[in-house]
Amino acid sequence: MQIRGLVLPLLSVLLSIGWTVNSLAQRGETDIKFRLAQSYERSGDFESALKLYQELHQKDSTNAAIAEALRRLYVQLKRYDEAIVLMQSLLLVTPNDIGLLTQLASIFALKSDEPKALEVWERAIAVDTKNEITYRLVANSMTQSRLFDRAIAIYARGRSALGNSTLFTSDIAYLYSMMMNYREATREYLNLIRQNPNQLGYVQSRIAMYTGREGGLELTTHVVEEAVNNDPGNVQLHQLLAWLYMEARHFDKAYYVYKLIDAKSNASGNELYNFAERALREKAYTTAAKTFQDVIQLYPKFPHRAQAKFGYARTLEEADAAIDTLKLFGDKNPFGEKSDEEAKPRFSNAIIAYDDIIREFPSTEIAARSLLRIAILKQEKFFDLDGARSSLEILQRDYARFPSIANEARLRLGDVFFILGDLQKAESQYQMVAGKGPLINEHQERATVRLAELRYFQGLFPEALEKLKALTANPLSNATNDALSLQLFIQENMKPNDAALREFAKADLRKRQNKLSEALKYFESLVQTYPNTDIVDETLMNIGDILTQMKRYGEAIATYEKMLKDFPQSIALERTLMKMGEVYERGLYDKTKAIGSYEQLLKLYPNSIYVNEARKRIREMRGDNI
């Protein structure tokens, strides 16, 4: 009896082990086939994948992963009837599964059986009419089926059923934007701000998705204007309206809104200051200047008063310099005043503003920056080299504790000595900035470029190339482009000998020193002496530029045309066409020929960096409202 009693439990254990091993074996086989089916699906062999999924589902109809894979393949292959049968069989087990019901409804929608889809969606809602998730799942299913209007209606039903008018605001707004109903989309987003003012940034990002579309910005602005009028105390609505005005470049309107925002939020000038900074960045100079003045005059104890005054001075300077945005002919504008004396009134107000900063905030970094700007204006706009030199020497003497500004002053002082013809003193200033160690900052890199240029102007081409090596090795440096351009120019024109390059460097030196007549003679002589060298196209470009700066516009055009004709493969042709267009437009006032030059640029060089500017100028001259 004892042996028999032991045999029965042992037999039970062995049978259990056998069943487990068999079950594990079956599970292992299922996993292998499932992974194989997934592999077929990823490779695009949907038919092979489908056969395996069908086989697996027949063996285990309760496996949710297999059922989902099978549904996905049916839909992928547009075998909607089979997908519907599958979903209905699953619903027999769990008839109140909202997820399965919405999937089934989506399949009916794909089959273009909208009445049946609506019937199933209604079944899903009936499962739990007081649950937010119910309406969200159904509406999301409708959205995926591109039934945006019906999804909005479901969200509205959910709000009513749950007694909460603030539900689904972001979802409804998004759906309205997808339907290009920007008015209603904006109204919903405004509700989001009213619910939570901290959502302003999010709302701006969502609205920005459609303000660039046709009519989007105008309709949105109109809705927000209405909201502000109805709720004038809501600061966030004012901020949104100001942002929309700025997006439309209506900075004058944004200015008045920001005055209200600053007052309502007790910002003591901070909101106005931030707006002024943006207006300056966006080149809305008139509005920026007015706003900086408000901050300065209305808030005498403003903590960033020095920065506000500097912003105002920079605005005056940038406004005066805005005539030539591309600087095709260098820092000096050849289409403006006839002399440096005539240019002074344009920048005199900026200099007065900078001087005011220096008096009010002496020995500060802002004062140092102001003095540097004065020196730059004297050097580049007035060609007052003695005045620039004096300001830069004061900077070096009195503001040495601001190393970045002091180094910029040394570079500028080196440039002044260079223009004055004292190359030895120029080199001394550059060398102080460059130092003897590795190049670790932008000032050192720019100084090294200047030192390489000095060697180039002196005809010491191997030494110039040696100095450029350290610069061209760093692709992230701002000085790299200048270094690469000079390196390439020297290397291309040193062969078979460097005689023409030496003559070019002599001419180039005089041009950089603003000795235009001398430079012109050297360049013209080079063309006659070395007519067959590769450097002639660059020489003609420089001749055209000098003639333009001398306001001999007709001769400049003739020179540019010769370059286009004689050197059709030159890499400088797109820039030449842009220059021709500018000379015709702003020098000779011939709109027809200017447009012709810009159009030729667009035709020949559709990927040029000047394409957008050329199109803009064509539209302006034609008077297009674009």
Secondary structure, 3 states (H helix, E strand, C coil): CHHHHHHHHHHHHHHHHHHHHHHHHHHHHHHHHHHHHHHHHHHCCHHHHHHHHHHHHHHCCCCHHHHHHHHHHHHHCCCHHHHHHHHHHHHHHCCCCHHHHHHHHHHHHHCCCHHHHHHHHHHHHHHCCCCHHHHHHHHHHHHHCCCHHHHHHHHHHHHHHHCCCCCCHHHHHHHHHHCCCHHHHHHHHHHHHHHCHHHHHHHHHHHHHHHCCCCHHHHHHHHHHHHHHHCCCCHHHHHHHHHHHHHCCCHHHHHHHHHHHHHHCCCCCHHHHHHHHHHHHCCCHHHHHHHHHHHHHHCCCCCCHHHHHHHHHHHHHHHHHCCCCCCCCCCCCCCCCCCHHHHHHHHHHHHHHHHHHHHHCCCCHHHHHHHHHHHHHHHHCCCCHHHHHHHHHHHHHHCCCCHHHHHHHHHHHHHHHHHHCCHHHHHHHHHHHHCCCCCCCHHHHHHHHHHHHHHHHCCCHHHHHHHHHHHHCCCCCCCHHHHHHHHHHHHHHCCCCCHHHHHHHHHHHHHHCCCHHHHHHHHHHHHHHCCCCCCHHHHHHHHHHHHHHCCCHHHHHHHHHHHHHHCCCCCCHHHHHHHHHHHHHHHCCCHHHHHHHHHHHHHHCCCCCCHHHHHHHHHHHHCCCC
